[in-house]
Amino acid sequence: MTVWSLKQSVLLCLSSGLLWSFSPSSLWGNQYPSDFPKKKPSLKPRGFIENLGQMADARLKNSKLKAIVSALWVYYGLPPSKLAGFYYALPTLGYLEYGGFYPRGRSQKISDAFVQFIEKRGGKVLLNQRVTEILVQDQAAVGVTTADGKIYSGGAVISNANAYDTFHTMMKPQPELTEYVTRMKQFSVSLSSFQIFLGLKKDLIHELGIKDTEVFYETSYDAEASYRASRHAEVENGGYGMMLYNNLYAGYSLKSKNTLTIMTLQGYDYWQKYEADYFSNKKEAYRAEKERIANVLIDKVEQTLLPGLRKAIAVKEIGTPLTNVRYTGNYRGAIYGWDQTLDNSGPQRLPHATPVKNLYLAGAWTQPGHGYGGVIGSGLQCFGEIMKRWEG
């Protein structure tokens, strides 16, 4: 089967799972809206009541084809048996039909563009200002306090921090939040990640004739087994994802050099035994383990795709789930917020508005979910809801 026909087969399978036509762009243009169930509630797509595995099982018999159709589950952090079918289908349809895009000049350019947009319109972006408390008066959010004791007041507080800490550590107990917080306890937190950032002293990618930018390597067609291996950091039995940045555009790295990352999903529980020492700066055992895992992954990449990789390495940095906690503040180092299960996706996911008046959520932990497209859309949706409330 050619790549083209395989792509069309995947589109057809996912489209039929959502009870859409082969070309949903005829309805929505180039976008697959996260508020689909709100706009078309009468259609009740099967993807909203089936996980990805059920969608595939109902339409495909060949187990290998099921694995190929579901291969991008790693982008969503859950295997087919747990991942909400529609949440896989919507962005995957868009990706297969219209392609993927990268910001020229690295992802920092996206953040820089937002800052420029805000400041041109009279706003201010403050960096290195950790919020320690959300101030609540008469059951309404009125501002925030930062670590250096400054208070910022406002008519609305939008938390882009993780939802767990927003309500558990960033505000005093609120009686009206009891049922809300109890509901959150039922949600599972997504996996974290283990990443190796490499700078190569030679243009190994060009020498080997590799033209792809993104590569996924799996050890089997069993996504469920891969997920279990990821949860327990069993890198010997799992696969990896790799990004080859120099194939994005010429000049990404210095001449005759390469930049790449090796990444795998990982559960936080495996690293929790190092947590206390890590944040006490007693990292000997932690560093030894992250080096061990990194060496396993580097060897695997060298054996499967990039012969000569190890000798070409000039710069190496390693990030673990604990690194994610340190730099992002996300609960348990989660890279996807809450898991996108059927009971926590679409209209079931935490809404932007909260039981605390004037307190809103934006980002991966609320609607519609994670990823650049998800969180940017989340911010726009949240802003729209605030504007409607104020106009009303």
C-alpha positions as CSV (number, residue, x, y, z in Angstrom):
1,M,0.0,0.0,0.0
2,T,1.4,3.4,-0.9
3,V,1.8,6.2,1.5
4,W,-0.9,8.2,-0.2
5,S,-3.5,5.3,0.0
6,L,-2.5,4.6,3.6
7,K,-3.1,8.3,4.5
8,Q,-6.5,8.2,2.8
9,S,-7.4,4.9,4.6
10,V,-6.6,6.5,7.9
11,L,-8.7,9.6,7.0
12,L,-11.6,7.4,5.9
13,C,-11.5,5.3,9.1
14,L,-11.3,8.3,11.4
15,S,-13.9,10.3,9.4
16,S,-16.4,7.4,9.5
17,G,-15.8,7.1,13.3
18,L,-17.1,10.6,13.7
19,L,-19.9,10.1,11.3
20,W,-18.4,12.8,9.0
21,S,-18.0,12.9,5.3
22,F,-14.6,12.0,3.8
23,S,-13.7,15.7,3.6
24,P,-14.8,17.4,6.8
25,S,-13.2,20.6,5.6
26,S,-16.3,21.1,3.5
27,L,-18.1,21.8,6.8
28,W,-15.4,23.5,8.8
29,G,-12.8,24.9,6.4
30,N,-9.3,24.1,7.6
31,Q,-10.2,23.7,11.3
32,Y,-11.7,20.8,13.3
33,P,-13.4,22.7,16.2
34,S,-13.0,21.5,19.8
35,D,-16.5,22.8,20.5
36,F,-18.0,20.4,17.9
37,P,-20.3,18.7,20.4
38,K,-21.7,22.1,21.4
39,K,-22.3,23.2,17.8
40,K,-23.8,20.0,16.5
41,P,-25.2,18.2,19.6
42,S,-27.8,16.3,17.5
43,L,-25.1,14.4,15.5
44,K,-23.6,12.7,18.6
45,P,-20.5,11.4,16.9
46,R,-19.5,7.9,17.9
47,G,-16.1,9.2,18.7
48,F,-17.5,11.0,21.7
49,I,-18.7,7.7,23.3
50,E,-16.0,5.4,22.1
51,N,-12.3,5.2,22.8
52,L,-9.8,5.0,20.0
53,G,-9.5,1.2,20.3
54,Q,-13.3,0.7,20.0
55,M,-13.4,2.9,16.9
56,A,-10.6,0.9,15.3
57,D,-12.0,-2.5,16.3
58,A,-15.4,-1.7,14.8
59,R,-13.9,-1.0,11.4
60,L,-10.6,-2.9,11.1
61,K,-9.7,-6.6,11.4
62,N,-6.0,-6.5,10.8
63,S,-4.2,-5.9,14.1
64,K,-1.2,-4.4,12.4
65,L,-3.3,-1.9,10.5
66,K,-5.1,-1.0,13.7
67,A,-1.6,-0.2,15.2
68,I,-0.7,1.9,12.2
69,V,-3.9,3.9,12.3
70,S,-3.4,4.5,16.0
71,A,0.3,5.1,15.8
72,L,0.2,8.7,16.8
73,W,-1.3,7.9,20.2
74,V,2.0,9.0,21.8
75,Y,1.0,12.6,20.8
76,Y,-1.9,12.3,23.2
77,G,-0.3,10.3,26.0
78,L,-2.8,7.4,26.2
79,P,-3.1,4.1,24.3
80,P,-6.1,3.3,22.2
81,S,-7.9,1.5,25.0
82,K,-8.0,4.7,27.1
83,L,-7.9,7.6,24.7
84,A,-11.1,9.4,23.7
85,G,-11.7,8.6,20.1
86,F,-12.7,12.0,18.9
87,Y,-9.7,13.7,20.6
88,Y,-7.4,11.5,18.5
89,A,-9.5,11.9,15.3
90,L,-9.9,15.7,15.2
91,P,-6.3,16.8,15.2
92,T,-5.1,13.7,13.3
93,L,-7.5,14.4,10.5
94,G,-6.2,18.0,10.3
95,Y,-2.6,16.8,10.3
96,L,-3.1,14.1,7.6
97,E,-5.1,16.3,5.3
98,Y,-3.3,19.7,5.7
99,G,0.1,18.7,7.1
100,G,2.1,19.9,10.1
101,F,3.8,23.3,10.6
102,Y,6.8,24.5,12.7
103,P,7.7,28.1,13.6
104,R,10.8,29.2,11.9
105,G,13.3,30.1,14.6
106,R,12.2,27.6,17.3
107,S,9.1,27.5,19.4
108,Q,10.2,30.5,21.5
109,K,9.1,32.6,18.5
110,I,5.5,31.8,19.3
111,S,5.9,33.1,22.9
112,D,7.7,36.2,21.6
113,A,4.9,36.9,19.2
114,F,2.3,36.8,21.9
115,V,4.4,39.1,24.1
116,Q,4.7,41.6,21.2
117,F,1.0,41.4,20.5
118,I,0.1,42.1,24.2
119,E,2.6,44.9,24.8
120,K,1.6,46.7,21.5
121,R,-1.9,46.9,23.0
122,G,-0.9,48.4,26.3
123,G,-0.5,45.1,28.2
124,K,2.5,44.0,30.3
125,V,4.1,40.6,30.5
126,L,6.1,39.9,33.7
127,L,8.6,37.1,33.8
128,N,10.1,35.4,36.8
129,Q,7.1,36.4,38.9
130,R,5.9,33.3,40.7
131,V,2.3,33.5,41.9
132,T,2.0,32.1,45.4
133,E,-1.7,32.8,46.1
134,I,-4.9,33.6,44.3
135,L,-6.8,36.2,46.4
136,V,-10.4,35.5,47.0
137,Q,-12.9,37.8,48.7
138,D,-16.7,37.1,49.0
139,Q,-16.3,33.9,46.9
140,A,-14.8,35.9,44.0
141,A,-11.2,36.1,42.7
142,V,-9.8,39.7,43.0
143,G,-6.1,39.3,42.3
144,V,-2.9,37.4,43.0
145,T,0.1,37.6,45.3
146,T,3.6,36.9,44.0
147,A,6.6,35.3,45.8
148,D,8.2,38.7,46.4
149,G,5.0,40.0,48.2
150,K,3.6,42.1,45.4
151,I,-0.2,42.1,44.9
152,Y,-1.8,42.5,41.5
153,S,-5.6,43.2,41.4
154,G,-8.0,42.6,38.5
155,G,-11.5,42.0,37.5
156,A,-10.7,38.5,36.4
157,V,-7.9,36.0,37.2
158,I,-7.0,33.4,34.6
159,S,-4.9,30.6,35.8
160,N,-2.6,28.9,33.2
161,A,-1.0,27.0,36.0
162,N,-1.9,23.3,36.4
163,A,-5.4,22.8,37.7
164,Y,-4.3,20.7,40.7
165,D,-2.1,23.4,42.2
166,T,-4.5,26.2,41.3
167,F,-7.0,24.8,43.8
168,H,-4.8,22.9,46.2
169,T,-1.8,25.1,46.8
170,M,-2.5,28.6,45.3
171,M,-5.6,29.5,47.3
172,K,-7.1,29.1,50.8
173,P,-9.8,26.4,51.2
174,Q,-13.1,27.6,49.7
175,P,-16.3,25.8,50.7
176,E,-17.8,26.2,47.3
177,L,-15.0,24.2,45.8
178,T,-15.6,21.0,47.7
179,E,-17.6,19.2,45.0
180,Y,-15.4,20.6,42.3
181,V,-12.1,19.4,43.9
182,T,-13.7,16.0,44.6
183,R,-14.4,15.6,40.9
184,M,-10.8,16.4,40.0
185,K,-9.7,13.5,42.2
186,Q,-11.3,11.2,39.7
187,F,-9.2,12.3,36.8
188,S,-5.9,10.7,36.0
189,V,-2.8,12.8,35.3
190,S,-1.0,12.4,32.0
191,L,2.4,10.9,31.5
192,S,5.5,13.0,31.6
193,S,8.5,12.8,29.4
194,F,12.2,11.9,29.2
195,Q,14.2,13.9,26.6
196,I,17.7,13.9,25.3
197,F,18.9,17.1,23.6
198,L,21.9,16.5,21.3
199,G,24.2,18.7,19.4
200,L,26.3,16.8,16.9
201,K,29.8,17.9,15.7
202,K,29.1,16.7,12.2
203,D,26.3,16.6,9.7
204,L,25.4,13.0,10.4
205,I,21.8,13.3,9.2
206,H,22.9,14.5,5.7
207,E,25.7,11.8,5.6
208,L,23.1,9.1,6.2
209,G,20.7,10.6,3.7
210,I,17.8,10.9,6.1
211,K,15.2,13.5,5.0
212,D,12.5,13.1,7.6
213,T,12.0,15.6,10.4
214,E,10.1,13.5,12.8
215,V,10.6,9.7,13.4
216,F,8.7,7.3,15.7
217,Y,10.2,4.0,16.4
218,E,8.2,1.2,18.1
219,T,9.4,-2.2,19.1
220,S,6.1,-3.9,18.4
221,Y,2.5,-3.3,17.1
222,D,1.2,-3.5,20.7
223,A,0.4,0.1,21.8
224,E,-0.9,-1.1,25.1
225,A,2.5,-2.8,25.9
226,S,4.3,0.4,24.8
227,Y,2.2,2.4,27.1
228,R,2.9,0.1,30.1
229,A,6.6,0.3,29.3
230,S,6.4,4.1,29.3
231,R,4.6,4.2,32.6
232,H,7.4,2.2,34.3
233,A,10.3,3.8,32.4
234,E,11.2,0.5,30.8
235,V,13.1,2.0,28.0
236,E,14.7,-1.3,27.1
237,N,11.3,-2.6,26.0
238,G,9.9,0.6,24.5
239,G,10.3,2.8,21.5
240,Y,11.3,6.5,21.0
241,G,10.4,9.6,19.1
242,M,13.0,11.7,17.5
243,M,13.1,15.2,16.0
244,L,15.7,16.1,13.4
245,Y,15.7,19.9,13.4
246,N,18.1,20.4,10.5
247,N,15.6,18.9,8.1
248,L,13.1,21.6,8.9
249,Y,15.0,24.3,7.1
250,A,18.6,25.1,6.1
251,G,20.6,26.9,8.7
252,Y,18.9,25.6,11.8
253,S,22.3,24.6,13.2
254,L,25.8,25.9,12.5
255,K,27.3,24.7,9.3
256,S,28.1,21.0,9.3
257,K,26.4,20.4,12.6
258,N,23.2,18.8,13.7
259,T,20.6,19.4,16.4
260,L,18.2,16.7,17.4
261,T,16.1,15.4,20.3
262,I,15.3,11.9,21.5
263,M,12.1,11.6,23.5
264,T,9.9,9.0,25.2
265,L,6.9,9.2,27.4
266,Q,7.4,8.3,31.1
267,G,5.4,8.0,34.2
268,Y,6.2,10.2,37.2
269,D,5.9,7.4,39.8
270,Y,9.2,5.9,38.6
271,W,11.0,9.1,39.4
272,Q,9.2,10.0,42.6
273,K,11.8,8.1,44.7
274,Y,14.3,10.8,43.7
275,E,12.0,13.7,44.3
276,A,13.1,14.7,47.8
277,D,16.8,14.5,47.0
278,Y,16.3,16.3,43.7
279,F,14.8,19.3,45.3
280,S,17.4,19.2,48.1
281,N,20.1,19.3,45.4
282,K,21.3,15.8,46.4
283,K,21.3,14.4,42.8
284,E,24.0,11.8,42.7
285,A,21.6,8.8,42.4
286,Y,19.2,10.7,40.2
287,R,22.0,11.7,37.8
288,A,23.3,8.2,37.6
289,E,19.8,6.9,36.6
290,K,19.1,9.6,34.0
291,E,22.5,8.9,32.4
292,R,21.8,5.2,32.4
293,I,18.4,5.7,30.7
294,A,19.9,8.2,28.2
295,N,22.6,5.7,27.2
296,V,20.0,3.0,26.6
297,L,18.1,5.3,24.3
298,I,21.2,6.6,22.5
299,D,22.3,3.1,21.9
300,K,18.9,2.2,20.6
301,V,18.8,5.1,18.2
302,E,22.3,4.3,17.0
303,Q,21.4,0.7,16.3
304,T,18.1,1.4,14.6
305,L,18.5,4.7,12.7
306,L,21.7,6.7,13.2
307,P,24.8,4.6,13.1
308,G,27.8,6.6,14.4
309,L,25.6,8.7,16.6
310,R,27.5,8.3,19.9
311,K,30.9,9.4,18.4
312,A,29.3,12.4,16.8
313,I,27.8,13.9,20.1
314,A,29.3,17.2,21.1
315,V,26.6,18.5,23.4
316,K,24.1,16.5,25.5
317,E,21.4,17.7,27.9
318,I,18.9,15.3,29.6
319,G,15.4,16.2,30.9
320,T,13.4,13.9,33.1
321,P,9.9,14.2,34.6
322,L,11.5,15.9,37.6
323,T,13.1,18.5,35.2
324,N,9.6,19.1,33.9
325,V,8.3,19.8,37.4
326,R,11.2,22.2,38.0
327,Y,10.9,24.2,34.8
328,T,7.1,24.1,34.1
329,G,5.6,23.7,37.6
330,N,3.2,21.1,36.1
331,Y,1.8,18.6,38.7
332,R,3.7,15.3,38.4
333,G,5.6,16.7,35.4
334,A,2.6,16.1,33.2
335,I,3.0,17.2,29.6
336,Y,-0.6,16.8,28.6
337,G,-2.5,17.9,31.7
338,W,-5.3,15.5,32.6
339,D,-5.5,12.4,30.6
340,Q,-7.9,12.7,27.6
341,T,-10.2,9.9,28.7
342,L,-13.8,9.7,27.6
343,D,-15.0,11.1,31.0
344,N,-12.5,14.0,30.7
345,S,-12.7,15.2,27.1
346,G,-14.8,17.5,25.1
347,P,-17.7,18.9,27.1
348,Q,-16.8,16.6,30.0
349,R,-13.4,18.3,30.5
350,L,-13.1,21.0,33.2
351,P,-14.6,24.2,31.8
352,H,-12.9,27.6,31.7
353,A,-15.2,29.1,34.3
354,T,-14.8,27.8,37.9
355,P,-17.1,27.8,41.0
356,V,-15.1,30.8,42.2
357,K,-16.5,34.0,40.5
358,N,-14.0,35.7,38.2
359,L,-11.6,32.8,38.3
360,Y,-10.9,31.0,35.0
361,L,-8.7,28.2,33.7
362,A,-6.8,28.2,30.4
363,G,-4.3,25.7,29.0
364,A,-3.9,22.0,28.8
365,W,-5.8,21.2,32.0
366,T,-9.1,22.6,30.8
367,Q,-10.9,22.6,27.5
368,P,-10.1,21.6,24.8
369,G,-6.8,20.1,25.9
370,H,-3.1,20.0,25.3
371,G,-0.7,20.8,22.4
372,Y,0.0,24.1,20.8
373,G,-3.3,24.1,19.0
374,G,-5.2,23.0,22.1
375,V,-3.8,25.6,24.5
376,I,-3.8,28.5,22.1
377,G,-7.4,27.7,21.4
378,S,-8.1,27.4,25.1
379,G,-6.8,30.9,25.7
380,L,-9.0,32.3,22.9
381,Q,-12.1,30.4,24.2
382,C,-11.5,31.6,27.7
383,F,-11.1,35.2,26.6
384,G,-14.3,34.9,24.6
385,E,-16.3,33.6,27.6
386,I,-15.0,36.5,29.8
387,M,-16.0,39.1,27.2
388,K,-19.5,37.6,26.9
389,R,-19.9,37.7,30.6
390,W,-18.8,41.2,30.9
391,E,-20.9,42.4,28.0
392,G,-23.9,40.7,29.5
